Amino acid sequence: MWTAVVLSSHSRETGGADHGHCWDAKRMRIVHVVGARPNFMKAAPVLRALQRSPEVGQVLVHTGQHYDANMSEVFFAELGIPEPDLNLQVGSGSHAQQTAAIMTGFEPIVLEKRPDMVLVYGDVNSTVAAALVCAKLLVPVAHIEAGLRSFDRTMPEEINRIVTDQLADLLLTPSLDGNENLAREGISEHRIRFVGNVMIDTLVRLLPRAQSKLPDDLPPRYVLVTMHRPANVDDSIFLRELLQTLDEISHEIPVIFPVHPRTRQRIADLGISFSCTARMRLTEPLSYLQFLGLQTRATMVISDSGGIQEETTYLGVPCLTVRENTERPVTITVGTNVLVGRNMVRLGDEVRKILKGGRKASGIPPLWDGHAAERIAAALVNWRPAS
Ligand code: UD1
């Protein structure tokens, strides 16, 4: 039986360790803030690129928003991220509680470290909380993955994106739609740099290792599923419908479904039996290498994640996104992504279309080339406050 548990055998990679503790006024002092799973693959290449600049000193702060070993620790080990210098250990809570706990924990660090720049990543609560602290203390902020917009303010991440971009001094965008969105919101072009997609740097670097980590009993064809957005899994009527549709799909093609902690709780709340079978393999959240390996061989991916829309586009694997909108439109216009919304009939139809060989033509968006972190490092080192 194929099982998937948190990897314990990975030794910490040495290449990215020691991120430079040279913290003195002669150097540009940079604090990185990470907190949740999707931050880690974005921070790893930037830490490595800046480590090559002798004029930079770095400190890594983990807010502790994600704290389970398989949501955090395993990513640090596999991605070669050094131990965080500080961990705020905020844990779970309501949005207000979590954001407030991060702000309260991060403020004294900024006051003590007096960084020249704080780097925040993506759109999670840790991102906006750190940006708010810095804005009030007049410490410059750079936002990596700036400018993305779903235009759906019911998503907590959209609020985090809008607020963070308004506050950030340097906005580093992964795609040109990000530049357009920022311009529309009145943000000066002098604050914006199009650097490309830094998450793809991690993918490019680790793809060979991921492909050597595949389980022996992988079926020749399978659908890989992830689902965790509150709009999907906190809605019990929809969640039931979704699970039923996945069950139906599993009769046509095996399904592998690593279950996010939020989703696991919601399925338990429903009190329904949704269990692991030979055709419906439910697993714990997987490590980066395990999950990337599974993506490369998947017949298709069904997901509501942001990052997976991008990874599947790079890999050329069909992705069916269970959302009404996306903040990553380039994955549709250029990539393999198809939005099926919350329409489960449409999801079933699109799955069958792919099974019959119907794949959309796709390509790779500009500057998703594995070198975004180098461009980010150059933008940071050359950055000067507006006079
Ligand atoms: C967060 C991000 C989301 C990102 C996702 C990736 C925000 C607003 N959302 O959503 O953008 O796509 O992470 O996973 O920042 N939990 C655990 N163990 C953990 C972490 C969480 O059991 O290590 C549980 C919590 O108790 C909570 C649930 O999972 O009940 C959700 O965690 P939370 O951090 O609130 O948000 P995510 O849904 O993970």
Residues whose N, C-alpha, C, O or C-beta is under 5 A from the ligand:
A	BS01	UD1	A36 R37 P38 Q65 H66 Y67 D68 M71 S92 G93 D123 V124 N125 P156 E157 H228 P261 R262
